[in-house]
Amino acid sequence: MAQVRDENWFGSTKTLDITMAGLRRRLAKAADSSPRPVRLPLITAPRGHGYRLEDG
């Protein structure tokens, strides 16, 4: 977050977490509404390293 926001930013520190949760939710909804079976990629969050997209 220090690389994205400056030191004067006073918003929530959970902004990225909420964004990623929304992305996971939208991906799951799109897969559920697909007429064919879809393998979703996994979005993991290795501690201290951000997010990683893995083959589902």
Biopython code that builds the backbone (N, CA, C, O; Angstrom):
import numpy as np
from Bio.PDB.StructureBuilder import StructureBuilder

atoms = [
    (1, "MET", "N", (0.820, -1.190, 0.000)),
    (1, "MET", "CA", (0.000, 0.000, 0.000)),
    (1, "MET", "C", (0.868, 1.260, 0.000)),
    (1, "MET", "O", (0.464, 2.292, -0.534)),
    (2, "ALA", "N", (2.037, 1.177, 0.587)),
    (2, "ALA", "CA", (2.909, 2.347, 0.633)),
    (2, "ALA", "C", (3.318, 2.787, -0.770)),
    (2, "ALA", "O", (3.571, 3.970, -0.996)),
    (3, "GLN", "N", (3.385, 1.854, -1.708)),
    (3, "GLN", "CA", (3.756, 2.193, -3.075)),
    (3, "GLN", "C", (2.583, 2.766, -3.859)),
    (3, "GLN", "O", (2.785, 3.421, -4.882)),
    (4, "VAL", "N", (1.356, 2.527, -3.392)),
    (4, "VAL", "CA", (0.168, 2.982, -4.096)),
    (4, "VAL", "C", (-0.360, 4.291, -3.520)),
    (4, "VAL", "O", (-0.795, 5.164, -4.271)),
    (5, "ARG", "N", (-0.329, 4.435, -2.213)),
    (5, "ARG", "CA", (-0.874, 5.615, -1.525)),
    (5, "ARG", "C", (0.258, 6.408, -0.883)),
    (5, "ARG", "O", (1.265, 5.841, -0.459)),
    (6, "ASP", "N", (0.082, 7.724, -0.817)),
    (6, "ASP", "CA", (1.109, 8.524, -0.146)),
    (6, "ASP", "C", (0.880, 8.543, 1.367)),
    (6, "ASP", "O", (-0.119, 8.015, 1.854)),
    (7, "GLU", "N", (1.798, 9.146, 2.095)),
    (7, "GLU", "CA", (1.733, 9.112, 3.557)),
    (7, "GLU", "C", (0.579, 9.943, 4.125)),
    (7, "GLU", "O", (0.251, 9.805, 5.303)),
    (8, "ASN", "N", (-0.033, 10.792, 3.321)),
    (8, "ASN", "CA", (-1.149, 11.621, 3.782)),
    (8, "ASN", "C", (-2.510, 10.959, 3.558)),
    (8, "ASN", "O", (-3.535, 11.531, 3.927)),
    (9, "TRP", "N", (-2.537, 9.792, 2.976)),
    (9, "TRP", "CA", (-3.804, 9.097, 2.721)),
    (9, "TRP", "C", (-4.333, 8.530, 4.028)),
    (9, "TRP", "O", (-3.580, 7.908, 4.778)),
    (10, "PHE", "N", (-5.609, 8.732, 4.315)),
    (10, "PHE", "CA", (-6.180, 8.301, 5.595)),
    (10, "PHE", "C", (-7.389, 7.394, 5.429)),
    (10, "PHE", "O", (-8.219, 7.297, 6.332)),
    (11, "GLY", "N", (-7.496, 6.739, 4.301)),
    (11, "GLY", "CA", (-8.626, 5.846, 4.060)),
    (11, "GLY", "C", (-8.444, 4.492, 4.723)),
    (11, "GLY", "O", (-7.509, 4.277, 5.495)),
    (12, "SER", "N", (-9.350, 3.593, 4.407)),
    (12, "SER", "CA", (-9.324, 2.253, 4.980)),
    (12, "SER", "C", (-8.151, 1.444, 4.447)),
    (12, "SER", "O", (-7.782, 1.570, 3.279)),
    (13, "THR", "N", (-7.573, 0.625, 5.294)),
    (13, "THR", "CA", (-6.491, -0.260, 4.855)),
    (13, "THR", "C", (-7.056, -1.547, 4.248)),
    (13, "THR", "O", (-6.301, -2.388, 3.762)),
    (14, "LYS", "N", (-8.363, -1.697, 4.274)),
    (14, "LYS", "CA", (-9.011, -2.899, 3.741)),
    (14, "LYS", "C", (-9.528, -2.713, 2.320)),
    (14, "LYS", "O", (-10.235, -3.582, 1.811)),
    (15, "THR", "N", (-9.195, -1.603, 1.668)),
    (15, "THR", "CA", (-9.694, -1.321, 0.328)),
    (15, "THR", "C", (-9.323, -2.431, -0.651)),
    (15, "THR", "O", (-10.180, -2.896, -1.403)),
    (16, "LEU", "N", (-8.086, -2.857, -0.655)),
    (16, "LEU", "CA", (-7.648, -3.903, -1.573)),
    (16, "LEU", "C", (-8.320, -5.240, -1.245)),
    (16, "LEU", "O", (-8.695, -5.979, -2.155)),
    (17, "ASP", "N", (-8.475, -5.553, 0.035)),
    (17, "ASP", "CA", (-9.144, -6.795, 0.436)),
    (17, "ASP", "C", (-10.584, -6.829, -0.079)),
    (17, "ASP", "O", (-11.049, -7.857, -0.572)),
    (18, "ILE", "N", (-11.278, -5.710, 0.037)),
    (18, "ILE", "CA", (-12.670, -5.628, -0.414)),
    (18, "ILE", "C", (-12.744, -5.753, -1.933)),
    (18, "ILE", "O", (-13.643, -6.408, -2.461)),
    (19, "THR", "N", (-11.808, -5.130, -2.631)),
    (19, "THR", "CA", (-11.770, -5.221, -4.090)),
    (19, "THR", "C", (-11.544, -6.658, -4.545)),
    (19, "THR", "O", (-12.207, -7.126, -5.471)),
    (20, "MET", "N", (-10.622, -7.356, -3.908)),
    (20, "MET", "CA", (-10.338, -8.743, -4.282)),
    (20, "MET", "C", (-11.510, -9.659, -3.957)),
    (20, "MET", "O", (-11.787, -10.587, -4.717)),
    (21, "ALA", "N", (-12.203, -9.424, -2.851)),
    (21, "ALA", "CA", (-13.386, -10.217, -2.512)),
    (21, "ALA", "C", (-14.469, -10.024, -3.569)),
    (21, "ALA", "O", (-15.141, -10.980, -3.956)),
    (22, "GLY", "N", (-14.635, -8.793, -4.033)),
    (22, "GLY", "CA", (-15.610, -8.528, -5.097)),
    (22, "GLY", "C", (-15.231, -9.219, -6.391)),
    (22, "GLY", "O", (-16.098, -9.740, -7.093)),
    (23, "LEU", "N", (-13.950, -9.231, -6.715)),
    (23, "LEU", "CA", (-13.486, -9.915, -7.922)),
    (23, "LEU", "C", (-13.750, -11.412, -7.837)),
    (23, "LEU", "O", (-14.224, -12.018, -8.798)),
    (24, "ARG", "N", (-13.444, -12.008, -6.693)),
    (24, "ARG", "CA", (-13.713, -13.443, -6.503)),
    (24, "ARG", "C", (-15.199, -13.745, -6.650)),
    (24, "ARG", "O", (-15.577, -14.745, -7.261)),
    (25, "ARG", "N", (-16.036, -12.887, -6.092)),
    (25, "ARG", "CA", (-17.488, -13.070, -6.153)),
    (25, "ARG", "C", (-17.992, -12.974, -7.600)),
    (25, "ARG", "O", (-18.824, -13.776, -8.023)),
    (26, "ARG", "N", (-17.488, -11.994, -8.352)),
    (26, "ARG", "CA", (-17.913, -11.838, -9.749)),
    (26, "ARG", "C", (-17.435, -12.998, -10.613)),
    (26, "ARG", "O", (-18.164, -13.452, -11.495)),
    (27, "LEU", "N", (-16.228, -13.480, -10.371)),
    (27, "LEU", "CA", (-15.732, -14.641, -11.119)),
    (27, "LEU", "C", (-16.591, -15.871, -10.852)),
    (27, "LEU", "O", (-16.923, -16.609, -11.780)),
    (28, "ALA", "N", (-16.951, -16.098, -9.597)),
    (28, "ALA", "CA", (-17.779, -17.253, -9.240)),
    (28, "ALA", "C", (-19.160, -17.140, -9.870)),
    (28, "ALA", "O", (-19.700, -18.135, -10.354)),
    (29, "LYS", "N", (-19.734, -15.946, -9.871)),
    (29, "LYS", "CA", (-21.061, -15.746, -10.464)),
    (29, "LYS", "C", (-21.014, -15.989, -11.971)),
    (29, "LYS", "O", (-21.924, -16.604, -12.526)),
    (30, "ALA", "N", (-19.962, -15.513, -12.636)),
    (30, "ALA", "CA", (-19.816, -15.723, -14.076)),
    (30, "ALA", "C", (-19.652, -17.207, -14.386)),
    (30, "ALA", "O", (-20.208, -17.692, -15.371)),
    (31, "ALA", "N", (-18.908, -17.928, -13.574)),
    (31, "ALA", "CA", (-18.715, -19.362, -13.788)),
    (31, "ALA", "C", (-20.022, -20.124, -13.582)),
    (31, "ALA", "O", (-20.319, -21.060, -14.323)),
    (32, "ASP", "N", (-20.801, -19.727, -12.581)),
    (32, "ASP", "CA", (-22.078, -20.391, -12.305)),
    (32, "ASP", "C", (-23.079, -20.185, -13.423)),
    (32, "ASP", "O", (-23.897, -21.065, -13.690)),
    (33, "SER", "N", (-23.029, -19.033, -14.082)),
    (33, "SER", "CA", (-24.002, -18.742, -15.137)),
    (33, "SER", "C", (-23.532, -19.214, -16.512)),
    (33, "SER", "O", (-24.259, -19.064, -17.493)),
    (34, "SER", "N", (-22.347, -19.773, -16.597)),
    (34, "SER", "CA", (-21.819, -20.262, -17.868)),
    (34, "SER", "C", (-22.511, -21.562, -18.267)),
    (34, "SER", "O", (-22.731, -22.429, -17.421)),
    (35, "PRO", "N", (-22.860, -21.707, -19.559)),
    (35, "PRO", "CA", (-23.513, -22.943, -20.002)),
    (35, "PRO", "C", (-22.569, -24.157, -19.990)),
    (35, "PRO", "O", (-23.022, -25.300, -19.942)),
    (36, "ARG", "N", (-21.267, -23.900, -20.034)),
    (36, "ARG", "CA", (-20.271, -24.981, -19.997)),
    (36, "ARG", "C", (-19.526, -24.956, -18.680)),
    (36, "ARG", "O", (-19.420, -23.899, -18.058)),
    (37, "PRO", "N", (-19.009, -26.082, -18.239)),
    (37, "PRO", "CA", (-18.205, -26.091, -17.002)),
    (37, "PRO", "C", (-16.972, -25.198, -17.158)),
    (37, "PRO", "O", (-16.297, -25.227, -18.187)),
    (38, "VAL", "N", (-16.699, -24.424, -16.146)),
    (38, "VAL", "CA", (-15.577, -23.483, -16.162)),
    (38, "VAL", "C", (-14.692, -23.747, -14.956)),
    (38, "VAL", "O", (-15.173, -23.866, -13.829)),
    (39, "ARG", "N", (-13.384, -23.837, -15.211)),
    (39, "ARG", "CA", (-12.430, -23.940, -14.102)),
    (39, "ARG", "C", (-11.984, -22.539, -13.729)),
    (39, "ARG", "O", (-11.348, -21.850, -14.527)),
    (40, "LEU", "N", (-12.312, -22.121, -12.530)),
    (40, "LEU", "CA", (-11.934, -20.783, -12.079)),
    (40, "LEU", "C", (-10.472, -20.751, -11.660)),
    (40, "LEU", "O", (-9.973, -21.703, -11.060)),
    (41, "PRO", "N", (-9.786, -19.656, -11.976)),
    (41, "PRO", "CA", (-8.443, -19.500, -11.410)),
    (41, "PRO", "C", (-8.577, -19.208, -9.921)),
    (41, "PRO", "O", (-9.570, -18.629, -9.481)),
    (42, "LEU", "N", (-7.595, -19.601, -9.167)),
    (42, "LEU", "CA", (-7.585, -19.322, -7.733)),
    (42, "LEU", "C", (-6.818, -18.041, -7.482)),
    (42, "LEU", "O", (-5.728, -17.845, -8.020)),
    (43, "ILE", "N", (-7.381, -17.177, -6.672)),
    (43, "ILE", "CA", (-6.688, -15.963, -6.260)),
    (43, "ILE", "C", (-6.260, -16.192, -4.816)),
    (43, "ILE", "O", (-7.088, -16.207, -3.905)),
    (44, "THR", "N", (-4.972, -16.369, -4.622)),
    (44, "THR", "CA", (-4.455, -16.622, -3.286)),
    (44, "THR", "C", (-3.736, -15.368, -2.772)),
    (44, "THR", "O", (-3.375, -14.482, -3.546)),
    (45, "ALA", "N", (-3.543, -15.317, -1.476)),
    (45, "ALA", "CA", (-2.881, -14.171, -0.852)),
    (45, "ALA", "C", (-1.767, -14.665, 0.068)),
    (45, "ALA", "O", (-1.957, -14.743, 1.282)),
    (46, "PRO", "N", (-0.607, -14.998, -0.499)),
    (46, "PRO", "CA", (0.507, -15.406, 0.346)),
    (46, "PRO", "C", (0.896, -14.257, 1.283)),
    (46, "PRO", "O", (1.108, -13.132, 0.831)),
    (47, "ARG", "N", (0.987, -14.530, 2.544)),
    (47, "ARG", "CA", (1.252, -13.497, 3.558)),
    (47, "ARG", "C", (2.508, -12.700, 3.223)),
    (47, "ARG", "O", (3.588, -13.261, 3.040)),
    (48, "GLY", "N", (2.348, -11.404, 3.149)),
    (48, "GLY", "CA", (3.471, -10.515, 2.910)),
    (48, "GLY", "C", (3.883, -10.364, 1.463)),
    (48, "GLY", "O", (4.866, -9.684, 1.172)),
    (49, "HIS", "N", (3.138, -10.996, 0.529)),
    (49, "HIS", "CA", (3.545, -10.960, -0.874)),
    (49, "HIS", "C", (2.444, -10.495, -1.817)),
    (49, "HIS", "O", (2.631, -10.573, -3.031)),
    (50, "GLY", "N", (1.322, -10.022, -1.327)),
    (50, "GLY", "CA", (0.264, -9.540, -2.205)),
    (50, "GLY", "C", (-0.669, -10.663, -2.630)),
    (50, "GLY", "O", (-1.031, -11.517, -1.821)),
    (51, "TYR", "N", (-1.055, -10.661, -3.898)),
    (51, "TYR", "CA", (-1.989, -11.648, -4.429)),
    (51, "TYR", "C", (-1.343, -12.413, -5.568)),
    (51, "TYR", "O", (-0.450, -11.913, -6.252)),
    (52, "ARG", "N", (-1.819, -13.645, -5.756)),
    (52, "ARG", "CA", (-1.280, -14.488, -6.816)),
    (52, "ARG", "C", (-2.451, -15.182, -7.504)),
    (52, "ARG", "O", (-3.360, -15.686, -6.845)),
    (53, "LEU", "N", (-2.421, -15.205, -8.823)),
    (53, "LEU", "CA", (-3.426, -15.903, -9.622)),
    (53, "LEU", "C", (-2.852, -17.258, -9.993)),
    (53, "LEU", "O", (-1.808, -17.346, -10.639)),
    (54, "GLU", "N", (-3.555, -18.334, -9.573)),
    (54, "GLU", "CA", (-3.093, -19.694, -9.826)),
    (54, "GLU", "C", (-4.096, -20.432, -10.695)),
    (54, "GLU", "O", (-5.291, -20.138, -10.665)),
    (55, "ASP", "N", (-3.611, -21.379, -11.459)),
    (55, "ASP", "CA", (-4.487, -22.180, -12.312)),
    (55, "ASP", "C", (-5.441, -22.981, -11.433)),
    (55, "ASP", "O", (-5.019, -23.627, -10.474)),
    (56, "GLY", "N", (-6.731, -22.934, -11.768)),
    (56, "GLY", "CA", (-7.747, -23.562, -10.942)),
    (56, "GLY", "C", (-7.840, -25.011, -10.985)),
    (56, "GLY", "O", (-8.683, -25.596, -10.304)),
]
sb = StructureBuilder()
sb.init_structure("model")
sb.init_model(0)
sb.init_chain("A")
sb.init_seg("    ")
for serial, (resi, resn, name, xyz) in enumerate(atoms, 1):
    if name == "N":
        sb.init_residue(resn, " ", resi, " ")
    sb.init_atom(name, np.array(xyz, "f"), 0.0, 1.0, " ", f" {name:<3s}", serial, name[0])
structure = sb.get_structure()
